[in-house]
Amino acid sequence: MFKDAVDYLTIDILGLTGKINDTLNFFIYDTFKIWFLLISIIFVVSYLRTHFNTEYVRVHLQGKSLLYGNILAALFGIITPFCSCSAIPLFLGFIQARIPLGVTFSFLISSPMNNEIAIALLFGLFGWKVTALYIGFGLLVAILGGYLIGKMNMQKYVLMDVTPMEGELEDVEIKLTTKERIKEAWVYTADIFKKIWFYVLIGVGIGAFIHGYVPADLIVEYAGAGNPFAPLIAVLAGIPMYSNAAGVMPLVEVLTGKGMMLGTALSFMMAITALSLPEAMILKRILDIKLIGIFFGIVGLGIIAIGYLFNFILA
């Protein structure tokens, strides 16, 4: 119904045809579709989050096995809507709480890659099967990546003098009425939307241009099934960029529509959201360059592997 309204606006009222109509039509339709998805799903997840105390994670991890901690930290990343840079303060908080370094890295990997914004957009654009595969592979990279870093005993490469929190952490029970939970969820949703709506606008704008004007043959030539190095190229191209899932997901939709294999497109998105040069610059104040290099190397290889697996499974 909304698509018909957009068609009526661009074709019947504005009288547009050809590539300019395809571009503007795509821009209007996808912008409002993605905004609607974001507001709806972030609100639902935010409401559910009011039943979950984030301090409980740090309390619960005390004294648990490393692999268990990696799994829980990666799962916790799903409900924290951070980009690669904004996840760093909580990463430091985990270190202060005496949580093992490898476990904190599982969170740092998972949070920007698996947060509810990425999941909401993936579900809306590609359906539940692709979303489930993405979440599963993303969690696997976060769990194994953090576990490997933990096994390397890299604590000596933490440069910042972090003062441990004294005493045992205590879980604090949160008591809210349903009305208070709804209000808190709505305020949180509005706050997140204010921060990302412009990224959506930019991402859809670039995607609309590619949709209308970039020949499909060009994308297929460099990133289609015929290029065995496509996921590797996608990751190397994505790392220098910086965006969140809301900004890059519209590009994924367009690139796959133009002929890029889905695994390659998702590798591109993961590299942008989970690894970025701004993140490396911030981490350089906290971690030795050797540990940053190991972190980027492990996650980068994991993302490339996911690209190849997706391409193989969905071929």
C-alpha positions as a printed Julia matrix, in Angstrom:
315×3 Matrix{Float64}:
  0.0     0.0     0.0
  2.77    2.44    0.93
  4.71    1.41   -2.18
  1.67    2.32   -4.3
  1.56    5.72   -2.6
  5.24    6.32   -3.37
  4.72    5.27   -6.99
  1.79    7.68   -7.23
  3.94   10.51   -5.84
  6.96   10.0    -8.09
  5.21    8.94  -11.29
  1.74   10.52  -11.32
  2.36   13.72   -9.34
  6.01   14.48  -10.09
  5.94   12.88  -13.53
  9.32   11.18  -13.14
 10.51    8.35  -15.35
 13.62    6.26  -15.95
 16.63    6.29  -13.66
 15.68    9.42  -11.74
 12.31    7.87  -10.87
 13.96    4.6    -9.81
 16.41    6.52   -7.62
 13.92    8.84   -5.89
 11.29    6.1    -5.54
 13.81    3.8    -3.88
 15.05    6.6    -1.6
 11.58    7.55   -0.31
 10.28    4.0     0.09
 13.37    2.54    1.77
 13.89    5.51    4.09
 10.43    5.29    5.61
 10.46    1.48    5.61
 13.74    1.36    7.54
 12.67    4.12    9.94
  9.48    2.19   10.7
 11.41   -1.05   11.28
 13.89    0.66   13.55
 11.3     2.39   15.74
  9.16   -0.73   16.05
 11.84   -3.29   16.83
 14.04   -1.05   18.98
 10.98   -0.24   21.11
 10.17   -3.93   21.6
 13.77   -4.8    22.49
 14.05   -1.73   24.73
 10.92   -2.78   26.62
 12.32   -6.29   27.1
 15.6    -4.75   28.28
 13.81   -3.04   31.18
 13.42   -6.52   32.68
 17.17   -7.1    32.44
 19.74   -5.42   34.66
 23.04   -4.93   32.8
 24.94   -5.09   36.09
 23.73   -8.67   36.39
 26.09   -9.65   33.56
 29.16   -8.53   35.49
 27.88  -10.14   38.67
 27.04  -13.4    36.96
 30.42  -13.69   35.21
 32.38  -13.67   38.46
 34.03  -17.04   38.97
 32.61  -18.63   35.81
 34.66  -20.53   33.18
 36.22  -18.51   30.35
 34.23  -20.09   27.52
 30.99  -19.59   29.45
 31.96  -15.95   29.9
 32.71  -15.57   26.19
 29.28  -16.97   25.29
 27.42  -14.77   27.77
 29.35  -11.62   26.77
 28.65  -12.27   23.08
 24.94  -12.75   23.81
 24.93   -9.57   25.89
 26.26   -7.73   22.84
 22.97   -8.4    21.04
 21.0    -6.14   23.39
 23.49   -3.26   23.42
 23.03   -0.94   20.4
 26.62    0.3    20.18
 28.84    1.03   17.21
 32.44   -0.17   17.37
 33.58    3.04   19.12
 30.74    3.55   21.59
 31.12   -0.03   22.87
 34.58    0.81   24.24
 33.45    2.49   27.53
 31.56   -0.64   28.57
 34.55   -2.7    27.42
 36.64   -0.74   29.95
 33.96   -1.19   32.57
 34.21   -4.95   32.18
 37.99   -4.78   32.64
 37.51   -2.71   35.82
 35.1    -5.35   37.05
 37.94   -7.91   36.83
 36.25   -9.78   33.98
 38.86  -11.68   31.89
 40.24   -9.81   28.87
 39.1   -12.41   26.34
 35.54  -12.21   27.65
 35.51   -8.42   27.28
 36.68   -8.81   23.67
 33.75  -11.15   22.96
 31.48   -8.27   23.95
 33.49   -5.73   21.95
 33.17   -7.88   18.82
 29.51   -8.82   19.26
 28.0    -5.49   20.29
 28.42   -3.51   17.04
 27.95   -6.56   14.81
 24.95   -8.27   16.42
 22.95   -5.44   18.02
 19.19   -5.14   17.59
 19.48   -2.44   14.91
 21.37   -4.78   12.59
 18.99   -7.64   13.4
 15.9    -5.48   12.81
 17.12   -4.29    9.43
 18.29   -7.72    8.32
 14.95   -9.26    9.24
 13.02   -6.55    7.41
 15.18   -6.69    4.28
 16.17  -10.36    3.96
 13.87  -12.44    6.19
 14.35  -14.61    9.23
 16.57  -17.32    7.67
 19.32  -14.9     6.65
 18.95  -13.09    9.99
 19.31  -16.32   11.97
 22.42  -17.32    9.98
 23.91  -13.87   10.48
 23.31  -13.91   14.25
 24.7   -17.43   14.55
 27.88  -16.73   12.58
 28.33  -13.33   14.25
 28.12  -14.89   17.71
 30.56  -17.6    16.63
 33.14  -14.99   15.59
 32.65  -13.08   18.86
 32.89  -16.18   21.05
 35.88  -17.77   19.31
 37.65  -14.44   18.78
 37.4   -13.53   22.45
 38.3   -17.06   23.54
 41.48  -17.08   21.4
 42.56  -13.68   22.7
 41.93  -14.89   26.25
 44.09  -17.97   25.69
 47.0   -15.8    24.48
 47.41  -14.16   27.91
 47.51  -10.63   26.49
 46.77   -8.74   29.73
 50.25   -7.19   29.68
 49.28   -5.32   26.5
 46.56   -3.31   28.29
 48.27    0.09   28.55
 45.79    1.96   30.7
 46.22    1.64   34.45
 42.77    0.35   35.29
 41.9     0.42   38.99
 39.91   -2.71   39.87
 36.59   -2.24   41.61
 36.84   -3.04   45.28
 34.87   -5.88   46.81
 32.34   -8.17   45.24
 29.86   -6.85   42.72
 26.24   -7.03   43.78
 23.2    -7.45   41.6
 20.62   -4.69   42.01
 17.02   -5.61   41.37
 15.08   -3.22   39.13
 11.41   -2.71   40.03
  9.29   -0.84   37.48
  5.59   -0.81   36.64
  4.45   -1.67   33.13
  3.69    1.99   32.47
  7.18    3.0    33.62
  8.75    0.31   31.44
  6.82    1.5    28.37
  7.8     5.11   29.05
 11.46    4.18   29.55
 11.45    2.06   26.38
  9.91    4.88   24.34
 12.39    7.48   25.66
 15.25    5.13   24.87
 13.89    4.38   21.39
 13.49    8.08   20.63
 17.02    8.77   21.83
 18.51    6.02   19.66
 16.45    7.08   16.64
 17.64   10.69   16.99
 21.22    9.43   16.81
 20.84    7.18   13.75
 18.11    8.62   11.51
 20.6    10.72    9.57
 22.86    7.7     9.01
 19.86    5.94    7.48
 19.26    8.95    5.25
 22.86    8.94    4.01
 22.96    5.17    3.58
 19.71    5.05    1.66
 20.79    8.04   -0.42
 23.99    6.31   -1.52
 22.07    3.09   -2.03
 19.46    4.86   -4.13
 22.17    6.32   -6.37
 23.75    2.88   -6.83
 20.3     1.39   -7.45
 19.48    3.91  -10.14
 22.79    4.64  -11.85
 25.5     2.0   -11.17
 25.41   -0.83  -13.75
 24.84   -4.26  -12.25
 27.57   -5.72  -14.46
 30.18   -3.54  -12.74
 29.36   -4.89   -9.29
 29.06   -8.48  -10.49
 32.47   -8.22  -12.16
 34.28   -7.28   -8.95
 32.1    -8.78   -6.23
 29.98  -11.44   -7.91
 30.21  -15.22   -7.74
 32.93  -15.26  -10.39
 35.48  -13.5    -8.17
 36.9   -15.94   -5.57
 38.47  -13.05   -3.62
 35.25  -11.03   -3.31
 34.75  -11.45    0.5
 38.42  -10.59    1.13
 38.15   -7.46   -1.02
 34.89   -6.51    0.73
 36.49   -6.72    4.2
 39.58   -4.75    3.16
 37.3    -2.09    1.64
 35.05   -1.96    4.72
 37.65   -1.55    7.48
 38.7     2.04    6.53
 35.04    3.13    6.63
 33.06    3.98    9.74
 29.33    3.65   10.16
 26.74    1.71   12.1
 24.33   -0.94   10.85
 21.61    1.62   10.17
 23.83    3.48    7.74
 25.35    0.54    5.9
 22.43   -1.91    5.73
 20.64   -0.05    2.9
 23.83   -0.45    0.85
 23.79   -4.2     1.48
 20.25   -4.41    0.13
 21.17   -2.52   -3.02
 24.46   -4.3    -3.64
 22.82   -7.72   -3.4
 20.07   -6.51   -5.71
 22.73   -5.5    -8.2
 24.34   -8.94   -8.19
 26.78   -8.97   -5.26
 26.61  -12.27   -3.39
 24.96  -11.93    0.01
 27.94  -13.34    1.92
 30.24  -10.78    0.31
 27.83   -7.95    1.12
 27.5    -9.08    4.75
 31.3    -9.33    5.07
 31.45   -5.73    3.87
 28.86   -4.69    6.46
 30.51   -6.59    9.31
 33.91   -5.07    8.54
 32.43   -1.56    8.65
 30.46   -2.09   11.88
 32.78   -4.38   13.89
 36.16   -3.03   12.73
 37.01    0.56   11.89
 39.99    2.9    11.88
 38.37    5.28   14.42
 37.94    2.3    16.75
 41.63    1.41   16.33
 42.65    5.0    17.13
 40.6     4.98   20.36
 41.85    1.54   21.37
 45.45    2.69   20.79
 45.16    4.75   23.97
 44.13    1.66   25.9
 45.82   -1.3    24.21
 49.24   -1.99   22.72
 49.33   -1.97   18.92
 50.21   -5.69   18.97
 46.97   -6.59   20.75
 44.97   -4.31   18.43
 46.56   -6.06   15.45
 45.7    -9.5    16.84
 42.13   -8.34   17.53
 41.66   -6.97   14.01
 43.35  -10.0    12.46
 41.21  -12.6    14.26
 37.94  -10.75   13.67
 38.85   -9.91   10.06
 39.6   -13.55    9.25
 36.37  -14.61   10.95
 34.34  -12.13    8.89
 35.99  -13.27    5.65
 35.19  -16.89    6.56
 31.56  -15.92    7.22
 31.39  -14.32    3.78
 32.57  -17.49    2.09
 30.24  -19.67    4.19
 27.23  -17.49    3.39
 28.07  -17.53   -0.3
 28.39  -21.33   -0.21
 25.22  -21.95    1.8
 23.04  -19.51   -0.17
 24.52  -20.23   -3.61
